[in-house]
Each structure stands twice: as structure tokens, then as C-alpha cells.
Amino acid sequence: MLSIKSLLKASLLSLAFLYSCSSEEPIAADPVLEVAIPESSNPIFVTPGTPYQLNFTAENAGSIQVSNLPEGWSAEVDMAGKNISVSATAEATSVAKLTVTAVNDTKSVSQEVSFYCLNSFDNPAGTFVLNEGNMTTENGTLTYITPEGYVIDDAYKAVNGTELGNVAQDMFFLDGKIYIISQNGNKNATGTSFENDGMMVILDAKTLKKEKSFTHDDLPALEWPTHIAAIDPQHVYVRDNNGIYRLNSDTKELTLVEGTEGAPKSRFVVMNDKVYTYKQGSLSGLLEISADSDQAKSILFPFRVEISINEVLGIRAADNGKVWVMSFGFGKMAIGKFDPSTKEIIQREITVQPSVGSSGIAFAAKGNEIYYADDLTLYRLKFDENPELDAASGLEAEEQLATLSELDSNAGILYNGLAIHPETGNLYANTIKSFPLFNKNQIWVFDTASDFKNPLAKYENHTHFPAGFYFPNHNN
């Protein structure tokens, strides 16, 4: 039997052992954190009301913490599922940076993830590219380039979960709405049915949410429509193989505008609540359409001995209600500034016959600077309105800016023309490598006040047969 003295000694030794173990610092390995960020999307795009699941792996971590999200954003951690659900409201700030932190008893490690909320598409500095898609296999898409330079490949589908019609052709902004027309809608040229939102859609210009859609059955009179413009919801004008129709988007009623038979594949010009296109031939001129009549008014170009207008390549809006006209006649190419009210025109001859894409885009205008292209070579004419100058004075003023194929060997074809951003003044161009290799493509951006040998930006492999550039709340 142990004596009391022995028991006391044993107890003191046990206490000393326990004290020495608890006094040592806990031993733990450093936490390891890896958040899965898609290579094709940085930042990660989030649609309001649709949570994004951000997956992670974490070793030696007791908890995962999230922080630094701005107003309108939220994040919930699921430790068991190893994911974080990130959400944004319709009022959330566009850009957000989430800090994810793995924590254990002694240390922590963090990773930052960038997000972009797809809740606003009406920033004046944004850019749209409408894509036709492959005629036989694809629906149209709508590429959006944010003011920060992020590219969203199909903004329409990201917002609506559905797709545009086959061979999307043109779009138009009016009173907070976007009107988009496609050539084939939900049936392609061979009669194959497509799963999409039909021949025409009307969207909210800020959110891109679809408000109305029109199928082949809704618009049976239309045959391969290509261009669209609007004065109000009851006067939506659609050009097709027959001419120009007025569509009442409330009733779906279509009325062929008299005198527009054979209207060209070209974007409309809209000024002062009137819609303009043009007609070809020896008696060429503008066609003016107003809401008070379903008959087009013909405004002939004046006969000019020095530069006759027999063929019009395209028109764009100029200042003070005038219209830029690119034309050809008797072997001469020219840029003209035409006043529909006085029928006066000032013309300047140019040296090349500009490339005109399938969507009828021949040139772009920035004030009195005209930009055009011969194949892949870009030109600029600083148009002088001095009436005393000879029309041939444009030959000396014409500048050759750059040849895109010399800047990138994959630039093989200029596809559907040029555009000037109305807010930044930058020049945009679309190129593809070839028709079979259309997936290899470039969106070019040039600072018109700088060196054209060094583009301001180049976005590669985002388009699918681009129909053209469009800028929020600008149509001309």
C-alpha cells in the first residue's frame, strides 16, 4: 500500500507533466487556399438575381471568410460543399473585388477575385458588336465591351438565358429600348428550325432584358430583313427584299411604304423624326420617310458635271441635318455633304473605291473627318467645305493610315466596315482571317489622334461574322 507521502509525490509529478504540455504553442500546418477562377472570364460576370458558384479548395483551414464586397453584393460560404455563392442586385456597383481568406489557429492566407455585374449596358462609353452567327448552324449573338475594356461574348444570352435569331443583322436605339432584327429568325435559309427568340426582339436598353419578341409567324410578310430604324413604337421601319415596311410593334401590323421597292442593304439615317435611305441609278437620291405618311418622298441629288452620282455606296448623318454620301459616277469616287432641304451638295474626290460589307457599311464619320477602307488599308479624308475648292482637292487631302494585315497576319478580311465611337472618338474595325476561319478574328480600336501603327486596343477571337458596331443610345 502506498503511503500518503508517496501518493502526494506522484500527484505533483502528474501536474508538472500536464503543465508542460499545455504551455507549448499549438502546432498546425500553414493553410493552403485555391479559388477556381475561369481562365476565360476575369473578371467573372454575374447576372443580377442569378448567383454565381465560386468553388475552392482549402487545406489546414478551420474556416473560410469573405470580405470587401461593395454595396449590392453578397457572398455565402458553404464549407461542406467547398463553394461560395456570390450574388449581385440590379442596383449593385459594376465592379467588385471579393477577398477570400482561409484561417486556422495561427495563420491565414487570402486570394482576391474580381467580379463584374451585368446590370447596366447603357454607359455611353460602352460598345456593342452584333454578330450574325454562322447562317446554317448558329444563332446571332451580342458582344459587349465594357467601358473598362472587358469583353462579354454573348451579353443577350447572359441576361435572358435565350438567344437572338439566326443571322442577326441590325439594331437601333430609341427611348430606352433596343430593336434588333435578324434575317432568318427561328428558321434558316434551308428551312431548318432554330431555338431562339425569333426574327425581331425589343430589349430594355439598360438591362438588355427582352420585352417583346416576334417570330416568322408574327411577321410573315418579311423576306430576309436586314435593317431597322424607329421613330416610335408604331413606326418601326424594316428593310427587306421587297422594300421598307412600317411595323406597328404594338399590333404587329406591317405596311409596305410606297416608293421603297428595291431599297438597298444599308443602314438607315434617322434625323429630325425622319428616316432616310437612298436609291440608285441616273436619278439617284435620298428616300425620306416620315410618320405622317406611308409613302416615301424622293429627294434627288443635283446633277454635277464634275462628279456625277450614279451609284451610292452608303450614307451617314452629318451635322445640321445634312447627310454624308459616298458615291461613284463616271469613274470617280467621291464623298459628298448633301443638304436635303436645299438639295445642295459639296463633293470631294477620293482615290479608292471603299470596301462595303454585307450590312452596307461603307465609311465612318467624325465631324468633318471621313474614314474608309480599301480592302484592309485604312484611309482618312479631312473634308473641306470651302465652296471655292475644286472637287479634286480631296485627292491631295486623303491620308493612308495603316494596313491591318501588316499589323496582324491573321487580319485577312475587313468584315462589315468601320465605326467611330461617338463618346471617345476612337475608330473601330472588324477583321476575320477568312470565311472558313472566321473564329480567328480581331476587333481593332484606334485613337484617331495618334499613330495608327499602334492600335489602342485589339480584342481577339470574340466575334462570329460581325454585322457591325453599335454604341449605346447612338444610331448614326
Secondary structure, 3 states (H helix, E strand, C coil): CCCHHHHHHHHHHHHHHHHHHHCCCCCCCCCEEEECCCCCCCCEEECCCCCEEEEEEEECCCEEEEECCCCCEEEEEECCCCEEEEEECCCCCCEEEEEEEEECCCCEEEEEEEEEECCCCCCCCCEEEEECCCCCCCCCEEEEECCCCCEECCHHHHHHCCCCCEEEEEEEEECCEEEEEEEEECECCCCCECCCCCCEEEEECCCCCEEEEECCCCCCCCCCCCEEEEEECCEEEEECCCCEEEEECCCCEEEECECCCCCCCCCCEEECCEEEEEECCCCCEEEEEECCCCECEEEECCCCCCCCCCEEEEEEECCCCCEEEEEEECCEEEEEEEECCCCEEEEEEECCCCCCCCCCCCCEEECCEEEEEECCEEEEEECCCCCCCCCCHHHHHEEEEEEHHHHCCCCCEEEEEEEECCCCCCEEEEEECCCCCCCCEEEEEECCCCCCCCCCEEEECCCCCEEEEEECCECC
